[in-house]
Amino acid sequence: MMGAMDEKRNACRMEMTVKGRKVTLQFTEEPNPDVAMQVKRLLLGTCLLSAERQNAE
């Protein structure tokens, strides 16, 4: 049987599969703008690299 802490932890977690790989996202109760900016930069950088590779082909 799950305890209250386990239920709370699972409510802040999301699991999905991206390109065949399991990805787990863990969220906090309080927003962290620094982490949000890091994720945004990472996603934009990945998108730009992908576009550059497609243009090179």
mmCIF file of the N, C-alpha and C atoms, coordinates in Angstrom:
data_MODEL
# 
_entry.id   MODEL 
# 
loop_
_atom_site.group_PDB 
_atom_site.id 
_atom_site.type_symbol 
_atom_site.label_atom_id 
_atom_site.label_alt_id 
_atom_site.label_comp_id 
_atom_site.label_asym_id 
_atom_site.label_entity_id 
_atom_site.label_seq_id 
_atom_site.pdbx_PDB_ins_code 
_atom_site.Cartn_x 
_atom_site.Cartn_y 
_atom_site.Cartn_z 
_atom_site.occupancy 
_atom_site.B_iso_or_equiv 
_atom_site.pdbx_formal_charge 
_atom_site.auth_seq_id 
_atom_site.auth_comp_id 
_atom_site.auth_asym_id 
_atom_site.auth_atom_id 
_atom_site.pdbx_PDB_model_num 
ATOM 1   N N  . MET A 1 1  ? 0.841  -1.180 0.000   1.00 0.00 ? 1  MET A N  1 
ATOM 2   C CA . MET A 1 1  ? 0.000  0.000  0.000   1.00 0.00 ? 1  MET A CA 1 
ATOM 3   C C  . MET A 1 1  ? 0.885  1.241  0.000   1.00 0.00 ? 1  MET A C  1 
ATOM 4   N N  . MET A 1 2  ? 0.553  2.213  -0.814  1.00 0.00 ? 2  MET A N  1 
ATOM 5   C CA . MET A 1 2  ? 1.354  3.428  -0.924  1.00 0.00 ? 2  MET A CA 1 
ATOM 6   C C  . MET A 1 2  ? 1.070  4.366  0.234   1.00 0.00 ? 2  MET A C  1 
ATOM 7   N N  . GLY A 1 3  ? 2.150  4.962  0.748   1.00 0.00 ? 3  GLY A N  1 
ATOM 8   C CA . GLY A 1 3  ? 1.999  5.963  1.787   1.00 0.00 ? 3  GLY A CA 1 
ATOM 9   C C  . GLY A 1 3  ? 1.711  7.316  1.170   1.00 0.00 ? 3  GLY A C  1 
ATOM 10  N N  . ALA A 1 4  ? 1.404  8.300  2.031   1.00 0.00 ? 4  ALA A N  1 
ATOM 11  C CA . ALA A 1 4  ? 1.089  9.646  1.549   1.00 0.00 ? 4  ALA A CA 1 
ATOM 12  C C  . ALA A 1 4  ? 2.268  10.258 0.801   1.00 0.00 ? 4  ALA A C  1 
ATOM 13  N N  . MET A 1 5  ? 3.494  10.004 1.270   1.00 0.00 ? 5  MET A N  1 
ATOM 14  C CA . MET A 1 5  ? 4.679  10.563 0.605   1.00 0.00 ? 5  MET A CA 1 
ATOM 15  C C  . MET A 1 5  ? 4.860  9.966  -0.783  1.00 0.00 ? 5  MET A C  1 
ATOM 16  N N  . ASP A 1 6  ? 4.627  8.662  -0.945  1.00 0.00 ? 6  ASP A N  1 
ATOM 17  C CA . ASP A 1 6  ? 4.744  8.016  -2.251  1.00 0.00 ? 6  ASP A CA 1 
ATOM 18  C C  . ASP A 1 6  ? 3.711  8.568  -3.227  1.00 0.00 ? 6  ASP A C  1 
ATOM 19  N N  . GLU A 1 7  ? 2.481  8.778  -2.741  1.00 0.00 ? 7  GLU A N  1 
ATOM 20  C CA . GLU A 1 7  ? 1.432  9.317  -3.601  1.00 0.00 ? 7  GLU A CA 1 
ATOM 21  C C  . GLU A 1 7  ? 1.782  10.737 -4.043  1.00 0.00 ? 7  GLU A C  1 
ATOM 22  N N  . LYS A 1 8  ? 2.300  11.537 -3.114  1.00 0.00 ? 8  LYS A N  1 
ATOM 23  C CA . LYS A 1 8  ? 2.684  12.913 -3.436  1.00 0.00 ? 8  LYS A CA 1 
ATOM 24  C C  . LYS A 1 8  ? 3.834  12.915 -4.438  1.00 0.00 ? 8  LYS A C  1 
ATOM 25  N N  . ARG A 1 9  ? 4.803  12.040 -4.258  1.00 0.00 ? 9  ARG A N  1 
ATOM 26  C CA . ARG A 1 9  ? 5.956  11.953 -5.163  1.00 0.00 ? 9  ARG A CA 1 
ATOM 27  C C  . ARG A 1 9  ? 5.505  11.550 -6.563  1.00 0.00 ? 9  ARG A C  1 
ATOM 28  N N  . ASN A 1 10 ? 4.602  10.584 -6.661  1.00 0.00 ? 10 ASN A N  1 
ATOM 29  C CA . ASN A 1 10 ? 4.111  10.130 -7.964  1.00 0.00 ? 10 ASN A CA 1 
ATOM 30  C C  . ASN A 1 10 ? 3.247  11.187 -8.644  1.00 0.00 ? 10 ASN A C  1 
ATOM 31  N N  . ALA A 1 11 ? 2.580  12.051 -7.889  1.00 0.00 ? 11 ALA A N  1 
ATOM 32  C CA . ALA A 1 11 ? 1.769  13.112 -8.475  1.00 0.00 ? 11 ALA A CA 1 
ATOM 33  C C  . ALA A 1 11 ? 2.644  14.156 -9.158  1.00 0.00 ? 11 ALA A C  1 
ATOM 34  N N  . CYS A 1 12 ? 3.907  14.248 -8.762  1.00 0.00 ? 12 CYS A N  1 
ATOM 35  C CA . CYS A 1 12 ? 4.835  15.226 -9.328  1.00 0.00 ? 12 CYS A CA 1 
ATOM 36  C C  . CYS A 1 12 ? 5.749  14.597 -10.366 1.00 0.00 ? 12 CYS A C  1 
ATOM 37  N N  . ARG A 1 13 ? 5.404  13.429 -10.861 1.00 0.00 ? 13 ARG A N  1 
ATOM 38  C CA . ARG A 1 13 ? 6.263  12.694 -11.794 1.00 0.00 ? 13 ARG A CA 1 
ATOM 39  C C  . ARG A 1 13 ? 5.476  12.312 -13.044 1.00 0.00 ? 13 ARG A C  1 
ATOM 40  N N  . MET A 1 14 ? 6.149  12.407 -14.185 1.00 0.00 ? 14 MET A N  1 
ATOM 41  C CA . MET A 1 14 ? 5.531  12.026 -15.445 1.00 0.00 ? 14 MET A CA 1 
ATOM 42  C C  . MET A 1 14 ? 6.534  11.181 -16.214 1.00 0.00 ? 14 MET A C  1 
ATOM 43  N N  . GLU A 1 15 ? 6.085  10.035 -16.691 1.00 0.00 ? 15 GLU A N  1 
ATOM 44  C CA . GLU A 1 15 ? 6.948  9.145  -17.467 1.00 0.00 ? 15 GLU A CA 1 
ATOM 45  C C  . GLU A 1 15 ? 6.410  9.040  -18.884 1.00 0.00 ? 15 GLU A C  1 
ATOM 46  N N  . MET A 1 16 ? 7.326  9.046  -19.854 1.00 0.00 ? 16 MET A N  1 
ATOM 47  C CA . MET A 1 16 ? 6.948  8.911  -21.258 1.00 0.00 ? 16 MET A CA 1 
ATOM 48  C C  . MET A 1 16 ? 8.082  8.262  -22.016 1.00 0.00 ? 16 MET A C  1 
ATOM 49  N N  . THR A 1 17 ? 7.825  7.889  -23.244 1.00 0.00 ? 17 THR A N  1 
ATOM 50  C CA . THR A 1 17 ? 8.849  7.313  -24.107 1.00 0.00 ? 17 THR A CA 1 
ATOM 51  C C  . THR A 1 17 ? 9.069  8.266  -25.272 1.00 0.00 ? 17 THR A C  1 
ATOM 52  N N  . VAL A 1 18 ? 10.337 8.638  -25.473 1.00 0.00 ? 18 VAL A N  1 
ATOM 53  C CA . VAL A 1 18 ? 10.712 9.527  -26.567 1.00 0.00 ? 18 VAL A CA 1 
ATOM 54  C C  . VAL A 1 18 ? 11.741 8.805  -27.420 1.00 0.00 ? 18 VAL A C  1 
ATOM 55  N N  . LYS A 1 19 ? 11.371 8.562  -28.677 1.00 0.00 ? 19 LYS A N  1 
ATOM 56  C CA . LYS A 1 19 ? 12.244 7.860  -29.611 1.00 0.00 ? 19 LYS A CA 1 
ATOM 57  C C  . LYS A 1 19 ? 12.790 6.555  -29.017 1.00 0.00 ? 19 LYS A C  1 
ATOM 58  N N  . GLY A 1 20 ? 11.907 5.809  -28.354 1.00 0.00 ? 20 GLY A N  1 
ATOM 59  C CA . GLY A 1 20 ? 12.269 4.513  -27.812 1.00 0.00 ? 20 GLY A CA 1 
ATOM 60  C C  . GLY A 1 20 ? 12.974 4.542  -26.467 1.00 0.00 ? 20 GLY A C  1 
ATOM 61  N N  . ARG A 1 21 ? 13.171 5.711  -25.909 1.00 0.00 ? 21 ARG A N  1 
ATOM 62  C CA . ARG A 1 21 ? 13.847 5.818  -24.610 1.00 0.00 ? 21 ARG A CA 1 
ATOM 63  C C  . ARG A 1 21 ? 12.882 6.322  -23.549 1.00 0.00 ? 21 ARG A C  1 
ATOM 64  N N  . LYS A 1 22 ? 12.953 5.707  -22.369 1.00 0.00 ? 22 LYS A N  1 
ATOM 65  C CA . LYS A 1 22 ? 12.091 6.107  -21.269 1.00 0.00 ? 22 LYS A CA 1 
ATOM 66  C C  . LYS A 1 22 ? 12.600 7.423  -20.684 1.00 0.00 ? 22 LYS A C  1 
ATOM 67  N N  . VAL A 1 23 ? 11.702 8.389  -20.545 1.00 0.00 ? 23 VAL A N  1 
ATOM 68  C CA . VAL A 1 23 ? 12.038 9.697  -19.994 1.00 0.00 ? 23 VAL A CA 1 
ATOM 69  C C  . VAL A 1 23 ? 11.128 9.932  -18.792 1.00 0.00 ? 23 VAL A C  1 
ATOM 70  N N  . THR A 1 24 ? 11.718 10.349 -17.678 1.00 0.00 ? 24 THR A N  1 
ATOM 71  C CA . THR A 1 24 ? 10.952 10.657 -16.486 1.00 0.00 ? 24 THR A CA 1 
ATOM 72  C C  . THR A 1 24 ? 11.150 12.123 -16.142 1.00 0.00 ? 24 THR A C  1 
ATOM 73  N N  . LEU A 1 25 ? 10.047 12.852 -16.002 1.00 0.00 ? 25 LEU A N  1 
ATOM 74  C CA . LEU A 1 25 ? 10.096 14.244 -15.590 1.00 0.00 ? 25 LEU A CA 1 
ATOM 75  C C  . LEU A 1 25 ? 9.615  14.325 -14.150 1.00 0.00 ? 25 LEU A C  1 
ATOM 76  N N  . GLN A 1 26 ? 10.384 14.996 -13.316 1.00 0.00 ? 26 GLN A N  1 
ATOM 77  C CA . GLN A 1 26 ? 10.039 15.148 -11.902 1.00 0.00 ? 26 GLN A CA 1 
ATOM 78  C C  . GLN A 1 26 ? 9.830  16.633 -11.638 1.00 0.00 ? 26 GLN A C  1 
ATOM 79  N N  . PHE A 1 27 ? 8.664  16.984 -11.122 1.00 0.00 ? 27 PHE A N  1 
ATOM 80  C CA . PHE A 1 27 ? 8.320  18.372 -10.876 1.00 0.00 ? 27 PHE A CA 1 
ATOM 81  C C  . PHE A 1 27 ? 8.360  18.678 -9.384  1.00 0.00 ? 27 PHE A C  1 
ATOM 82  N N  . THR A 1 28 ? 8.653  19.934 -9.060  1.00 0.00 ? 28 THR A N  1 
ATOM 83  C CA . THR A 1 28 ? 8.649  20.374 -7.670  1.00 0.00 ? 28 THR A CA 1 
ATOM 84  C C  . THR A 1 28 ? 7.377  21.170 -7.407  1.00 0.00 ? 28 THR A C  1 
ATOM 85  N N  . GLU A 1 29 ? 7.086  21.379 -6.151  1.00 0.00 ? 29 GLU A N  1 
ATOM 86  C CA . GLU A 1 29 ? 5.904  22.155 -5.805  1.00 0.00 ? 29 GLU A CA 1 
ATOM 87  C C  . GLU A 1 29 ? 6.120  23.638 -6.081  1.00 0.00 ? 29 GLU A C  1 
ATOM 88  N N  . GLU A 1 30 ? 7.343  24.112 -5.943  1.00 0.00 ? 30 GLU A N  1 
ATOM 89  C CA . GLU A 1 30 ? 7.656  25.522 -6.168  1.00 0.00 ? 30 GLU A CA 1 
ATOM 90  C C  . GLU A 1 30 ? 8.371  25.684 -7.503  1.00 0.00 ? 30 GLU A C  1 
ATOM 91  N N  . PRO A 1 31 ? 7.961  26.637 -8.320  1.00 0.00 ? 31 PRO A N  1 
ATOM 92  C CA . PRO A 1 31 ? 8.642  26.858 -9.594  1.00 0.00 ? 31 PRO A CA 1 
ATOM 93  C C  . PRO A 1 31 ? 10.058 27.397 -9.388  1.00 0.00 ? 31 PRO A C  1 
ATOM 94  N N  . ASN A 1 32 ? 10.963 27.024 -10.282 1.00 0.00 ? 32 ASN A N  1 
ATOM 95  C CA . ASN A 1 32 ? 12.342 27.500 -10.234 1.00 0.00 ? 32 ASN A CA 1 
ATOM 96  C C  . ASN A 1 32 ? 12.658 28.125 -11.594 1.00 0.00 ? 32 ASN A C  1 
ATOM 97  N N  . PRO A 1 33 ? 12.656 29.456 -11.682 1.00 0.00 ? 33 PRO A N  1 
ATOM 98  C CA . PRO A 1 33 ? 12.869 30.111 -12.975 1.00 0.00 ? 33 PRO A CA 1 
ATOM 99  C C  . PRO A 1 33 ? 14.233 29.809 -13.591 1.00 0.00 ? 33 PRO A C  1 
ATOM 100 N N  . ASP A 1 34 ? 15.239 29.539 -12.765 1.00 0.00 ? 34 ASP A N  1 
ATOM 101 C CA . ASP A 1 34 ? 16.568 29.219 -13.302 1.00 0.00 ? 34 ASP A CA 1 
ATOM 102 C C  . ASP A 1 34 ? 16.542 27.893 -14.059 1.00 0.00 ? 34 ASP A C  1 
ATOM 103 N N  . VAL A 1 35 ? 15.895 26.909 -13.501 1.00 0.00 ? 35 VAL A N  1 
ATOM 104 C CA . VAL A 1 35 ? 15.799 25.611 -14.160 1.00 0.00 ? 35 VAL A CA 1 
ATOM 105 C C  . VAL A 1 35 ? 14.941 25.730 -15.420 1.00 0.00 ? 35 VAL A C  1 
ATOM 106 N N  . ALA A 1 36 ? 13.870 26.505 -15.354 1.00 0.00 ? 36 ALA A N  1 
ATOM 107 C CA . ALA A 1 36 ? 13.026 26.700 -16.535 1.00 0.00 ? 36 ALA A CA 1 
ATOM 108 C C  . ALA A 1 36 ? 13.831 27.311 -17.677 1.00 0.00 ? 36 ALA A C  1 
ATOM 109 N N  . MET A 1 37 ? 14.688 28.277 -17.372 1.00 0.00 ? 37 MET A N  1 
ATOM 110 C CA . MET A 1 37 ? 15.514 28.913 -18.402 1.00 0.00 ? 37 MET A CA 1 
ATOM 111 C C  . MET A 1 37 ? 16.545 27.921 -18.961 1.00 0.00 ? 37 MET A C  1 
ATOM 112 N N  . GLN A 1 38 ? 17.117 27.075 -18.108 1.00 0.00 ? 38 GLN A N  1 
ATOM 113 C CA . GLN A 1 38 ? 18.075 26.063 -18.575 1.00 0.00 ? 38 GLN A CA 1 
ATOM 114 C C  . GLN A 1 38 ? 17.402 25.090 -19.534 1.00 0.00 ? 38 GLN A C  1 
ATOM 115 N N  . VAL A 1 39 ? 16.197 24.656 -19.197 1.00 0.00 ? 39 VAL A N  1 
ATOM 116 C CA . VAL A 1 39 ? 15.463 23.718 -20.059 1.00 0.00 ? 39 VAL A CA 1 
ATOM 117 C C  . VAL A 1 39 ? 15.127 24.401 -21.382 1.00 0.00 ? 39 VAL A C  1 
ATOM 118 N N  . LYS A 1 40 ? 14.688 25.648 -21.320 1.00 0.00 ? 40 LYS A N  1 
ATOM 119 C CA . LYS A 1 40 ? 14.360 26.389 -22.540 1.00 0.00 ? 40 LYS A CA 1 
ATOM 120 C C  . LYS A 1 40 ? 15.577 26.493 -23.451 1.00 0.00 ? 40 LYS A C  1 
ATOM 121 N N  . ARG A 1 41 ? 16.724 26.850 -22.895 1.00 0.00 ? 41 ARG A N  1 
ATOM 122 C CA . ARG A 1 41 ? 17.944 26.962 -23.693 1.00 0.00 ? 41 ARG A CA 1 
ATOM 123 C C  . ARG A 1 41 ? 18.351 25.623 -24.298 1.00 0.00 ? 41 ARG A C  1 
ATOM 124 N N  . LEU A 1 42 ? 18.230 24.566 -23.518 1.00 0.00 ? 42 LEU A N  1 
ATOM 125 C CA . LEU A 1 42 ? 18.569 23.232 -24.009 1.00 0.00 ? 42 LEU A CA 1 
ATOM 126 C C  . LEU A 1 42 ? 17.674 22.833 -25.170 1.00 0.00 ? 42 LEU A C  1 
ATOM 127 N N  . LEU A 1 43 ? 16.374 23.055 -25.025 1.00 0.00 ? 43 LEU A N  1 
ATOM 128 C CA . LEU A 1 43 ? 15.438 22.692 -26.092 1.00 0.00 ? 43 LEU A CA 1 
ATOM 129 C C  . LEU A 1 43 ? 15.682 23.527 -27.346 1.00 0.00 ? 43 LEU A C  1 
ATOM 130 N N  . LEU A 1 44 ? 15.914 24.819 -27.184 1.00 0.00 ? 44 LEU A N  1 
ATOM 131 C CA . LEU A 1 44 ? 16.190 25.676 -28.338 1.00 0.00 ? 44 LEU A CA 1 
ATOM 132 C C  . LEU A 1 44 ? 17.496 25.273 -29.019 1.00 0.00 ? 44 LEU A C  1 
ATOM 133 N N  . GLY A 1 45 ? 18.512 24.972 -28.223 1.00 0.00 ? 45 GLY A N  1 
ATOM 134 C CA . GLY A 1 45 ? 19.792 24.540 -28.783 1.00 0.00 ? 45 GLY A CA 1 
ATOM 135 C C  . GLY A 1 45 ? 19.664 23.253 -29.559 1.00 0.00 ? 45 GLY A C  1 
ATOM 136 N N  . THR A 1 46 ? 18.917 22.316 -29.026 1.00 0.00 ? 46 THR A N  1 
ATOM 137 C CA . THR A 1 46 ? 18.698 21.039 -29.704 1.00 0.00 ? 46 THR A CA 1 
ATOM 138 C C  . THR A 1 46 ? 17.936 21.249 -31.004 1.00 0.00 ? 46 THR A C  1 
ATOM 139 N N  . CYS A 1 47 ? 16.952 22.119 -30.974 1.00 0.00 ? 47 CYS A N  1 
ATOM 140 C CA . CYS A 1 47 ? 16.170 22.416 -32.177 1.00 0.00 ? 47 CYS A CA 1 
ATOM 141 C C  . CYS A 1 47 ? 17.059 23.052 -33.237 1.00 0.00 ? 47 CYS A C  1 
ATOM 142 N N  . LEU A 1 48 ? 17.918 23.989 -32.841 1.00 0.00 ? 48 LEU A N  1 
ATOM 143 C CA . LEU A 1 48 ? 18.816 24.646 -33.798 1.00 0.00 ? 48 LEU A CA 1 
ATOM 144 C C  . LEU A 1 48 ? 19.812 23.653 -34.399 1.00 0.00 ? 48 LEU A C  1 
ATOM 145 N N  . LEU A 1 49 ? 20.367 22.773 -33.573 1.00 0.00 ? 49 LEU A N  1 
ATOM 146 C CA . LEU A 1 49 ? 21.293 21.765 -34.087 1.00 0.00 ? 49 LEU A CA 1 
ATOM 147 C C  . LEU A 1 49 ? 20.609 20.842 -35.086 1.00 0.00 ? 49 LEU A C  1 
ATOM 148 N N  . SER A 1 50 ? 19.392 20.462 -34.782 1.00 0.00 ? 50 SER A N  1 
ATOM 149 C CA . SER A 1 50 ? 18.652 19.586 -35.679 1.00 0.00 ? 50 SER A CA 1 
ATOM 150 C C  . SER A 1 50 ? 18.402 20.289 -37.017 1.00 0.00 ? 50 SER A C  1 
ATOM 151 N N  . ALA A 1 51 ? 18.032 21.559 -36.963 1.00 0.00 ? 51 ALA A N  1 
ATOM 152 C CA . ALA A 1 51 ? 17.774 22.318 -38.190 1.00 0.00 ? 51 ALA A CA 1 
ATOM 153 C C  . ALA A 1 51 ? 19.060 22.462 -39.009 1.00 0.00 ? 51 ALA A C  1 
ATOM 154 N N  . GLU A 1 52 ? 20.185 22.695 -38.334 1.00 0.00 ? 52 GLU A N  1 
ATOM 155 C CA . GLU A 1 52 ? 21.467 22.829 -39.036 1.00 0.00 ? 52 GLU A CA 1 
ATOM 156 C C  . GLU A 1 52 ? 21.837 21.530 -39.733 1.00 0.00 ? 52 GLU A C  1 
ATOM 157 N N  . ARG A 1 53 ? 21.614 20.416 -39.080 1.00 0.00 ? 53 ARG A N  1 
ATOM 158 C CA . ARG A 1 53 ? 21.922 19.109 -39.672 1.00 0.00 ? 53 ARG A CA 1 
ATOM 159 C C  . ARG A 1 53 ? 21.057 18.853 -40.893 1.00 0.00 ? 53 ARG A C  1 
ATOM 160 N N  . GLN A 1 54 ? 19.791 19.214 -40.807 1.00 0.00 ? 54 GLN A N  1 
ATOM 161 C CA . GLN A 1 54 ? 18.894 19.005 -41.942 1.00 0.00 ? 54 GLN A CA 1 
ATOM 162 C C  . GLN A 1 54 ? 19.299 19.887 -43.118 1.00 0.00 ? 54 GLN A C  1 
ATOM 163 N N  . ASN A 1 55 ? 19.737 21.119 -42.852 1.00 0.00 ? 55 ASN A N  1 
ATOM 164 C CA . ASN A 1 55 ? 20.159 22.026 -43.913 1.00 0.00 ? 55 ASN A CA 1 
ATOM 165 C C  . ASN A 1 55 ? 21.484 21.570 -44.555 1.00 0.00 ? 55 ASN A C  1 
ATOM 166 N N  . ALA A 1 56 ? 22.333 20.908 -43.783 1.00 0.00 ? 56 ALA A N  1 
ATOM 167 C CA . ALA A 1 56 ? 23.627 20.444 -44.291 1.00 0.00 ? 56 ALA A CA 1 
ATOM 168 C C  . ALA A 1 56 ? 23.453 19.255 -45.247 1.00 0.00 ? 56 ALA A C  1 
ATOM 169 N N  . GLU A 1 57 ? 22.357 18.525 -45.086 1.00 0.00 ? 57 GLU A N  1 
ATOM 170 C CA . GLU A 1 57 ? 22.134 17.327 -45.936 1.00 0.00 ? 57 GLU A CA 1 
ATOM 171 C C  . GLU A 1 57 ? 21.581 17.691 -47.240 1.00 0.00 ? 57 GLU A C  1 
# 
